[in-house]
Amino acid sequence: MTAVTELLDSIQGELSRLGRPVVADLERPGLPADELRQLLGDVPEEVSDWFSWCNGGRRRSGQTV
């Protein structure tokens, strides 16, 4: 988990330096592990890692997934 959060912090820092608008979406605080289990149940570790670091993103007009 530490490696994941360090990498995400590094990416966020670089995007901030570049002035990219996506950074605001990454600045949403994550959720504690117990709250994640309550909301999402059993999910792959990668999913819980992400949501422990950043609780989602904003939906933008015209956005596709």
Secondary structure as the mmCIF struct_conf table of DSSP 4:
data_model
#
loop_
_struct_conf.conf_type_id
_struct_conf.id
_struct_conf.beg_label_comp_id
_struct_conf.beg_label_asym_id
_struct_conf.beg_label_seq_id
_struct_conf.end_label_comp_id
_struct_conf.end_label_asym_id
_struct_conf.end_label_seq_id
HELX_RH_AL_P HELX_RH_AL_P1 THR A 2 LEU A 18
TURN_TY1_P TURN_TY1_P1 GLY A 19 GLY A 19
TURN_TY1_P TURN_TY1_P2 PRO A 21 VAL A 22
HELX_RH_AL_P HELX_RH_AL_P2 VAL A 23 LEU A 26
TURN_TY1_P TURN_TY1_P3 GLU A 27 GLU A 27
BEND BEND1 ARG A 28 ARG A 28
HELX_RH_AL_P HELX_RH_AL_P3 ALA A 33 LEU A 40
BEND BEND2 ASP A 42 ASP A 42
HELX_RH_AL_P HELX_RH_AL_P4 GLU A 45 TRP A 53
TURN_TY1_P TURN_TY1_P4 SER A 61 GLY A 62
#
